[in-house]
Amino acid sequence: MALNKAPQPYLIQSAQPADLDGVMEIERLSFRAPWSPQVFVEELSRTWARVDVLRDVAGGDIVAFCNYWLVADELHLLNVATHPQQRRQGHASRLLAHLIEFGRRAACRLVTLEVRRSNEAAQRIYRRFAFKAVGVRPSYYVDDQEDAVVMLLELR
């Protein structure tokens, strides 16, 4: 007997050029120094870069996105952001789980990222996924010279 699986309310897909307005809205609402649309256009054309969107299946809206690079046997997470009206619903965790699974399938050794020292909420999420703080990049963020905490997840 086949089980009737309930449809998933969210879908993670590779971003397409038509998704950039939704990504840019989230970017502008989430970061003090948002990237320009041109940066995301360039990311979509790079073979090593991925921009994935998490879409609400019912309405089709993009509620979160992540941007990461696959370089040799490492993944580097550049951005993960959720629309402010959609936060605290597990969207960042869904994207992180997706990213980690992608890394495992691609036989990556590790995932790295930088996060603002003051962004405790993001650091808590990363620690739940077993990321460890391994260093600090002093004055990393150009808008206010805040330090970045370097975090690493070993995949094998």
ZADRENKOL-340358 format. One line per field, with one value per residue (C-alpha): x, y, z; residue number from 1; residue in three letters. Coordinates in steps of 0.5 Angstrom, whole numbers, m for minus. Layout:
// ZADRENKOL-340358
px = [X; ...]
py = [Y; ...]
pz = [Z; ...]
resi = [NUM; ...]
resn = [Ala; ...]
// end
This chain:
// ZADRENKOL-340358
px = [0; 3; 3; 0; 5; 3; 6; 12; 9; 16; 21; 28; 31; 36; 35; 33; 34; 27; 28; 32; 27; 25; 32; 34; 28; 30; 37; 35; 31; 36; 43; 46; 50; 46; 49; 47; 43; 49; 53; 47; 47; 54; 53; 48; 53; 59; 60; 62; 57; 50; 44; 38; 31; 26; 19; 13; 9; 2; 4; 10; 14; 21; 21; 29; 35; 42; 49; 55; 61; 63; 71; 75; 72; 70; 63; 63; 57; 57; 49; 43; 37; 30; 24; 23; 16; 18; 23; 23; 19; 25; 27; 34; 35; 32; 37; 43; 40; 40; 47; 50; 47; 49; 56; 56; 53; 59; 64; 66; 70; 68; 63; 66; 63; 64; 58; 58; 61; 54; 49; 48; 42; 45; 51; 46; 43; 50; 52; 46; 48; 55; 59; 65; 68; 75; 77; 76; 77; 78; 74; 72; 65; 67; 60; 62; 69; 65; 69; 67; 67; 70; 66; 67; 63; 67; 63; 68]
py = [0; 7; 12; 19; 24; 31; 36; 40; 47; 50; 49; 50; 51; 54; 62; 64; 71; 72; 71; 77; 82; 77; 76; 83; 85; 80; 83; 90; 88; 84; 87; 94; 94; 90; 87; 90; 87; 86; 82; 77; 77; 76; 70; 67; 66; 64; 56; 55; 60; 58; 62; 58; 60; 58; 59; 58; 53; 56; 63; 62; 68; 67; 67; 66; 65; 63; 64; 60; 58; 51; 51; 45; 41; 46; 50; 57; 60; 68; 70; 67; 71; 71; 76; 79; 77; 70; 70; 65; 59; 55; 58; 59; 52; 49; 52; 50; 43; 44; 47; 41; 36; 39; 39; 32; 30; 34; 30; 37; 36; 43; 49; 55; 62; 69; 72; 78; 78; 81; 77; 72; 69; 67; 64; 60; 57; 55; 52; 48; 45; 43; 49; 51; 58; 57; 65; 72; 77; 84; 89; 85; 89; 95; 99; 99; 95; 90; 83; 77; 70; 65; 58; 52; 45; 39; 34; 28]
pz = [0; m2; 3; 1; 2; 4; m1; 2; 3; 1; m5; m6; m13; m16; m17; m24; m27; m26; m19; m18; m16; m10; m8; m8; m4; 2; 1; 2; 8; 11; 11; 13; 6; 1; m5; m12; m17; m21; m16; m16; m24; m24; m19; m23; m29; m25; m25; m18; m15; m13; m11; m9; m7; m2; m5; m2; m6; m5; m7; m11; m7; m5; 2; 3; m1; 0; m4; m4; m8; m9; m9; m10; m4; 0; 0; 2; 5; 3; 4; 8; 9; 10; 9; 15; 15; 14; 20; 26; 21; 20; 13; 14; 17; 11; 7; 11; 11; 3; 3; 7; 3; m3; 0; 2; m5; m8; m4; 0; 6; 9; 9; 12; 13; 16; 21; 24; 31; 34; 30; 36; 32; 26; 30; 34; 28; 25; 32; 32; 25; 29; 26; 30; 31; 29; 28; 27; 22; 25; 22; 16; 15; 11; 13; 20; 21; 25; 26; 23; 26; 22; 23; 20; 19; 17; 13; 13]
resi = [1; 2; 3; 4; 5; 6; 7; 8; 9; 10; 11; 12; 13; 14; 15; 16; 17; 18; 19; 20; 21; 22; 23; 24; 25; 26; 27; 28; 29; 30; 31; 32; 33; 34; 35; 36; 37; 38; 39; 40; 41; 42; 43; 44; 45; 46; 47; 48; 49; 50; 51; 52; 53; 54; 55; 56; 57; 58; 59; 60; 61; 62; 63; 64; 65; 66; 67; 68; 69; 70; 71; 72; 73; 74; 75; 76; 77; 78; 79; 80; 81; 82; 83; 84; 85; 86; 87; 88; 89; 90; 91; 92; 93; 94; 95; 96; 97; 98; 99; 100; 101; 102; 103; 104; 105; 106; 107; 108; 109; 110; 111; 112; 113; 114; 115; 116; 117; 118; 119; 120; 121; 122; 123; 124; 125; 126; 127; 128; 129; 130; 131; 132; 133; 134; 135; 136; 137; 138; 139; 140; 141; 142; 143; 144; 145; 146; 147; 148; 149; 150; 151; 152; 153; 154; 155; 156]
resn = [Met; Ala; Leu; Asn; Lys; Ala; Pro; Gln; Pro; Tyr; Leu; Ile; Gln; Ser; Ala; Gln; Pro; Ala; Asp; Leu; Asp; Gly; Val; Met; Glu; Ile; Glu; Arg; Leu; Ser; Phe; Arg; Ala; Pro; Trp; Ser; Pro; Gln; Val; Phe; Val; Glu; Glu; Leu; Ser; Arg; Thr; Trp; Ala; Arg; Val; Asp; Val; Leu; Arg; Asp; Val; Ala; Gly; Gly; Asp; Ile; Val; Ala; Phe; Cys; Asn; Tyr; Trp; Leu; Val; Ala; Asp; Glu; Leu; His; Leu; Leu; Asn; Val; Ala; Thr; His; Pro; Gln; Gln; Arg; Arg; Gln; Gly; His; Ala; Ser; Arg; Leu; Leu; Ala; His; Leu; Ile; Glu; Phe; Gly; Arg; Arg; Ala; Ala; Cys; Arg; Leu; Val; Thr; Leu; Glu; Val; Arg; Arg; Ser; Asn; Glu; Ala; Ala; Gln; Arg; Ile; Tyr; Arg; Arg; Phe; Ala; Phe; Lys; Ala; Val; Gly; Val; Arg; Pro; Ser; Tyr; Tyr; Val; Asp; Asp; Gln; Glu; Asp; Ala; Val; Val; Met; Leu; Leu; Glu; Leu; Arg]
// end
